[in-house]
Every structure is written in C-alpha cells, then in structure tokens.
Amino acid sequence: MENISVCVVEDNKDIRQALEQIIMMTDGYRFAGSFTSAELALVGIPKIKPNVVLMDINLGGMSGIECVRQLKPRIPEILYMICTVYEEDEKIFEALEAGASGYILKKTAPGKLLEAIKELYEGGAPMSSQIARKVVAAFQSKSLSSPLDVLSRREKEILELIAKGMLYKEISQQLNIAQETVRKHVYHIYEKLHVSNRIEAVNKYFGR
C-alpha cells in the first residue's frame, strides 16, 4: 500500500510539531508539509496535493472551516479532518457542511489519530466518540422537530392567522402592525418553508 500523505494546518507550534512527529515516525504515512495559517494553506495545499489534511479551526486569521470551504471545491479529492479542541455542535456542523469528512479532538491519542487518518483515506468519516454522539443527538432532535421551527415567533403567529383564512389587512389589524410588515413576514415565511404560495404554506402548517 502506498503511503498516505498528510499535511498539517496548525498555528500552535508545539501541537504542530507533535502532529508532524507522529506522522513522520509511522510507517505507511508520509508527512507532506505544514502551514501555520489558513491563508498560507490556501496557497500551499493545492501545490502539494496531500491525501489528507489535518485542519485546526482557530488559526488567528481566517478559520480552518473557511479554508476547507474554499479548498474543497477546487480539489475535491483532498480529504479534510478537523483536528480541534472544540466540541460545540455549531462548529461541528459548520465544518462538515464546509466539506470536512472527519472531526476529531486534539486530545485524541496518537494511535487513534493515525487510525482515523487511515479510515478517512479508505472512505470512512471518522469522528471522536464525543463528536459522533453530538451529531446523532442533533439529528434525532432535528427529526423530532417541526419544519415550522425555522420560523420566528411572529412568523408563526402570522402563519397561524393565514391558516385561519385571514387576509393581510385583517392580520395587520389584529396584530396592530402595518400591512407592508405583514407582507414582509409572509415573504420570509415562504422563503424559510421553501413554499411559493399561501396554500403550500398552510399545508406545511398542518404538516401535510
């Protein structure tokens, strides 16, 4: 099997050197280079074309997530593994959405890190167990939630009145807001629910 070439993007010198050492000292892996910022990585990674990039999130300037978002469409075959201290749900989803295929925590033991790189290279999507649990929990709560959860309180209120068959004029009187404001809210409701008219919006409201 050919060596898996790995590149590191990390601004903390100690962590960067530790990651470099782990890769250099292990058979089957090849250290391809490292960058201390997202800006440098944007220029350097397309030149060295590693198989896998270990990407930190907080890099001082541009974030690692933004770096992945820009690089992934340019060279889709490069795989990105976020290697970070963050366990926040928001960051996890942002990173996965940007094009990262794996997400592990910096406190991961070297052996586990190498396993994760191999798994990623072979087509898997490795995640630290704490991260995987969060992803599962988020999907479970998403599937239990209603599509109307994307609406603000006011938008839900207006949709409820639309569902009762009220006109913009009547809604504006009842809520004591301008008709134009009602129209703006309705526009946002359609946009958020991905519908194009009152009937579709009312159907979404009743879960049809």
Backbone torsions as a table, in degrees:
resi	resn	phi	psi	omega
1	MET	NA	138.9	179.8
2	GLU	-72.5	156.5	178.5
3	ASN	-67.6	143.7	175.9
4	ILE	-86.3	118.0	-179.7
5	SER	-84.5	131.2	-174.0
6	VAL	-125.5	136.0	178.9
7	CYS	-118.0	147.0	-177.6
8	VAL	-118.3	132.1	173.6
9	VAL	-120.3	106.2	-172.6
10	GLU	-156.6	128.0	-177.2
11	ASP	-89.5	-13.7	178.5
12	ASN	-85.5	116.8	-172.6
13	LYS	-57.4	-46.4	-177.4
14	ASP	-62.5	-45.8	-179.2
15	ILE	-65.7	-42.6	-178.9
16	ARG	-59.3	-47.2	-178.8
17	GLN	-65.6	-36.6	179.0
18	ALA	-63.7	-44.5	179.6
19	LEU	-64.3	-42.1	179.2
20	GLU	-59.0	-45.7	-178.9
21	GLN	-59.7	-46.2	-177.8
22	ILE	-57.6	-43.6	-177.3
23	ILE	-71.5	-45.1	-177.6
24	MET	-62.1	-35.3	-173.0
25	MET	-87.1	0.4	-175.5
26	THR	-112.3	130.6	177.0
27	ASP	-64.3	144.6	177.8
28	GLY	92.3	-6.5	-179.8
29	TYR	-126.3	146.8	177.7
30	ARG	-129.7	127.7	179.1
31	PHE	-78.3	119.4	-173.5
32	ALA	-96.3	-17.7	-178.6
33	GLY	145.0	165.3	178.2
34	SER	-139.8	156.8	-179.0
35	PHE	-132.9	145.0	-177.0
36	THR	-95.5	-5.3	179.2
37	SER	-148.9	160.1	178.5
38	ALA	-65.3	-37.2	-178.6
39	GLU	-60.3	-43.9	178.7
40	LEU	-68.8	-37.7	-179.3
41	ALA	-64.0	-37.2	-179.8
42	LEU	-59.1	-34.8	-179.8
43	VAL	-83.8	-43.6	-171.6
44	GLY	-79.2	-39.2	-174.4
45	ILE	-61.1	-43.6	178.6
46	PRO	-62.2	-23.0	179.6
47	LYS	-78.4	-43.2	-175.6
48	ILE	-90.3	-15.9	176.6
49	LYS	41.5	64.6	177.4
50	PRO	-72.8	166.5	174.8
51	ASN	-74.8	-42.8	-174.2
52	VAL	-131.2	140.2	175.3
53	VAL	-118.5	125.7	172.7
54	LEU	-90.3	115.2	-170.3
55	MET	-116.2	123.1	173.5
56	ASP	-78.5	156.1	178.9
57	ILE	-87.9	-53.4	-174.4
58	ASN	-89.0	105.8	-173.2
59	LEU	-118.6	19.4	179.4
60	GLY	87.8	-65.5	178.5
61	GLY	-92.6	-113.9	176.7
62	MET	-64.7	144.8	-178.8
63	SER	-78.9	158.8	178.3
64	GLY	-62.4	-33.1	-179.8
65	ILE	-64.1	-45.2	179.7
66	GLU	-64.2	-36.1	179.2
67	CYS	-62.3	-45.7	178.1
68	VAL	-62.4	-43.1	-178.2
69	ARG	-57.8	-35.5	-178.8
70	GLN	-83.0	-35.8	-175.5
71	LEU	-80.8	-36.6	-172.7
72	LYS	-56.4	-46.6	179.7
73	PRO	-66.9	-26.9	-178.2
74	ARG	-72.8	-43.8	178.3
75	ILE	-134.4	83.8	-172.5
76	PRO	-60.8	-24.6	-175.6
77	GLU	-75.0	-15.8	177.5
78	ILE	-74.1	134.1	-177.9
79	LEU	-101.2	137.5	-177.6
80	TYR	-114.8	129.3	175.7
81	MET	-116.9	118.4	176.1
82	ILE	-74.5	129.2	-177.9
83	CYS	-125.3	101.0	-165.9
84	THR	-146.0	170.5	175.7
85	VAL	-92.6	-10.2	-174.4
86	TYR	-78.6	134.0	173.8
87	GLU	-117.8	13.9	-177.1
88	GLU	-73.9	135.0	-177.9
89	ASP	-52.9	-45.6	-175.7
90	GLU	-55.8	-46.0	-179.3
91	LYS	-65.0	-39.9	-178.4
92	ILE	-59.8	-50.3	-175.7
93	PHE	-69.3	-35.5	178.1
94	GLU	-61.1	-43.3	-178.4
95	ALA	-66.6	-43.1	-178.8
96	LEU	-67.2	-38.6	178.9
97	GLU	-65.0	-35.3	-178.7
98	ALA	-70.7	-18.4	178.1
99	GLY	123.6	5.8	176.1
100	ALA	-72.9	146.0	-178.7
101	SER	-109.2	-7.9	179.1
102	GLY	-146.2	159.0	-176.2
103	TYR	-150.5	106.4	179.9
104	ILE	-127.3	158.2	-177.5
105	LEU	-90.3	149.8	-176.7
106	LYS	-63.7	-22.6	-178.4
107	LYS	-80.0	3.0	178.3
108	THR	-62.3	137.1	179.7
109	ALA	-66.1	147.2	-178.0
110	PRO	-49.4	-44.3	-179.7
111	GLY	-59.4	-44.4	180.0
112	LYS	-65.4	-38.0	179.9
113	LEU	-62.1	-46.0	-179.7
114	LEU	-64.0	-39.7	177.1
115	GLU	-60.6	-42.1	-178.4
116	ALA	-64.7	-39.5	178.5
117	ILE	-62.4	-43.5	-179.5
118	LYS	-64.7	-43.7	-179.3
119	GLU	-61.4	-43.2	179.2
120	LEU	-61.3	-45.9	-178.5
121	TYR	-62.3	-33.1	-177.4
122	GLU	-89.2	9.4	173.9
123	GLY	105.6	2.5	179.5
124	GLY	-86.3	-178.7	177.1
125	ALA	-132.6	76.5	-173.9
126	PRO	-67.9	139.5	175.4
127	MET	-143.0	143.7	173.9
128	SER	-59.0	147.9	-175.3
129	SER	-58.3	-35.5	179.1
130	GLN	-62.1	-38.4	-178.6
131	ILE	-70.2	-47.4	-178.8
132	ALA	-57.0	-40.5	179.6
133	ARG	-60.9	-41.2	-179.9
134	LYS	-65.4	-40.4	-179.6
135	VAL	-63.1	-45.5	179.6
136	VAL	-61.2	-46.0	-179.0
137	ALA	-60.4	-41.4	-179.0
138	ALA	-65.5	-40.6	179.7
139	PHE	-68.6	-36.8	178.5
140	GLN	-63.3	-44.9	-178.6
141	SER	-69.6	-30.6	177.5
142	LYS	-65.1	-43.3	-176.4
143	SER	-70.8	-23.1	178.0
144	LEU	-84.2	-17.9	-174.3
145	SER	-83.3	162.6	-178.7
146	SER	-93.9	151.5	177.6
147	PRO	-61.0	-18.6	-178.7
148	LEU	-76.8	-8.3	-179.0
149	ASP	-63.7	-16.9	179.9
150	VAL	-77.3	-13.6	-176.6
151	LEU	-85.6	150.4	175.0
152	SER	-76.2	170.2	-178.8
153	ARG	-58.7	-44.6	-178.8
154	ARG	-64.2	-41.7	-179.7
155	GLU	-64.0	-39.2	178.0
156	LYS	-62.8	-40.6	179.9
157	GLU	-59.7	-46.7	-178.2
158	ILE	-67.4	-41.3	179.4
159	LEU	-62.3	-37.9	178.6
160	GLU	-60.3	-42.8	-179.5
161	LEU	-70.2	-36.2	176.4
162	ILE	-62.8	-41.3	-179.7
163	ALA	-63.3	-25.8	177.6
164	LYS	-82.1	-1.6	177.3
165	GLY	89.3	12.4	-178.6
166	MET	-76.5	149.9	177.6
167	LEU	-87.9	163.5	179.9
168	TYR	-53.7	-41.6	-176.6
169	LYS	-62.1	-44.0	-178.8
170	GLU	-68.2	-37.9	179.4
171	ILE	-64.7	-42.7	-178.2
172	SER	-63.9	-36.3	178.2
173	GLN	-69.1	-46.4	-177.2
174	GLN	-62.4	-41.9	-176.5
175	LEU	-92.5	-3.5	178.5
176	ASN	60.0	44.4	176.0
177	ILE	-130.6	161.1	-178.3
178	ALA	-67.0	149.9	179.3
179	GLN	-58.3	-36.6	179.8
180	GLU	-62.2	-38.4	178.9
181	THR	-65.5	-41.6	177.9
182	VAL	-59.5	-46.2	-178.5
183	ARG	-59.3	-42.2	179.1
184	LYS	-62.7	-44.4	179.2
185	HIS	-61.1	-43.3	-178.6
186	VAL	-62.5	-39.8	177.7
187	TYR	-58.9	-44.8	179.6
188	HIS	-66.6	-36.9	178.7
189	ILE	-61.4	-48.7	179.9
190	TYR	-58.4	-43.7	-177.6
191	GLU	-62.5	-48.0	-176.8
192	LYS	-69.5	-33.0	-178.3
193	LEU	-91.4	-0.7	-178.5
194	HIS	56.4	47.5	175.9
195	VAL	-123.4	164.4	-177.6
196	SER	-120.4	-1.8	177.8
197	ASN	-154.0	174.5	-176.2
198	ARG	-59.3	-44.6	-177.5
199	ILE	-60.2	-47.1	-179.5
200	GLU	-62.8	-39.9	-179.6
201	ALA	-63.8	-43.1	-179.7
202	VAL	-66.1	-37.9	177.4
203	ASN	-61.8	-41.9	177.4
204	LYS	-62.5	-40.9	-178.6
205	TYR	-58.9	-40.4	-179.1
206	PHE	-89.7	8.5	175.0
207	GLY	71.3	28.4	179.6
208	ARG	-96.0	NA	NA
